[in-house]
Amino acid sequence: MKKTAKKGLIFLMAILILLVGCQKEEKADVSEKEIPVEVLEAKASTYDERITVPGVVASDEEITYSFKMEGKIAKILVESGQTVKKGDVLARLDEEDYKKLLEISRLQVKSAKAGYDNAQNALVKAKANHDQAKKDFEKIAVLYKEGSISKTEYEAAELRFDIAKEDYKTSRGGAIDLAKSNYEKVLTNHDIKKDQFANGEIKSNFDGYVKTVYVKEGNQTDKNEPIVAVASTNAQVAIGLSSEEKQNIRIGDRVEIIYGDKNIEGQIKSISDVLDSNTLLYRIEIAIPQNDIPSYSIVKVNAKIGEQRGVKIPIKAVLNDGLPFVFVAEEDHAVKRQVSIIGYDKEHVFIEGIEDNAKIITIGNKVLRGGERVITGHLTN
């Protein structure tokens, strides 16, 4: 029995050794199996470093017009969405209403002017009375001193002079000042109303389109109440950039505006030097031509902020195990290389960490682990 057990153990060990040997041979066969791949020869080049940031669309210029006086709206001559030219009449007040107001104002000026004239005439008269009373009193005072007239006559002359002085003081002071102030105030108001009369119609200050009509014909309107809003036919996009990003752009630079499936070329028109305290970014304004993007829409802005040098490869060539890497073919074997991604476009990335002429595996890389034998085909960059 012991001999039989011993022989069985030896046989089992022999079987295990054979199995391990077969597995090693299979592994050796697998490791030497050639995997077909396609490669791209690395070549460093200079490319535009770009950023994509959100932006908000608004009209380049927008004015909400109103009348300078109250009145009844006789005509609204435009409607929302209508194109207008500089000088086009947008709305008009009822002439009869403000003609009546202007006539009332004219009569107020006439009355105030008469009051001021009367005050001036009263001043002239008071001065004449004052001068005469003074002259009479001085003459009486001499006669009284000489004893030629009585004290009663002297005191009567003195009283007349005191009254004349007080009358002159009043005419020269508060009365004429009040009349003059009232006249000037009424005249100023009349001039304003004349200006308002001349502005009884609203005209557009620039070419554009009617954004909003706030009122209807026949409505009463108050002074400075919104009537019509007109926006410029040109639009602009506002974005915010960091200090570092801002340093690499210039007024006049071209940028790409993306809205849905639309791509529009814009041009940077202003760069603020004041940091926005809310966003901690600098405001950049971009001029764009008239288009059908609604105001206050959110768009994407793609802008060049510098240049970089790197190797351009298809996005699919880059894999990631926590850090980006690629496989390169070296002496017919796949070798894993860590890389840094420094830029990208729609279908490519730009990387650092690969020398020129390295053969980057672009197709077949997803089945590799490193060390495999590969058969290479070439792509053009």
PyMOL commands that set and color helices and strands:
alter all, ss='L'
color gray80, all
select helices_A, chain A and resi 2-31+95-146+151-198+243-246+315-317+365-367
alter helices_A, ss='H'
color red, helices_A
select strands_A, chain A and resi 34-41+44-59+62-66+71-76+83-84+89-93+201-203+208-213+220-221+226-232+235-241+254-259+262-275+282-288+298-314+319-320+324-330+333-338+340-344+348-352+359-363+373-379
alter strands_A, ss='S'
color yellow, strands_A
deselect
rebuild
show_as cartoon
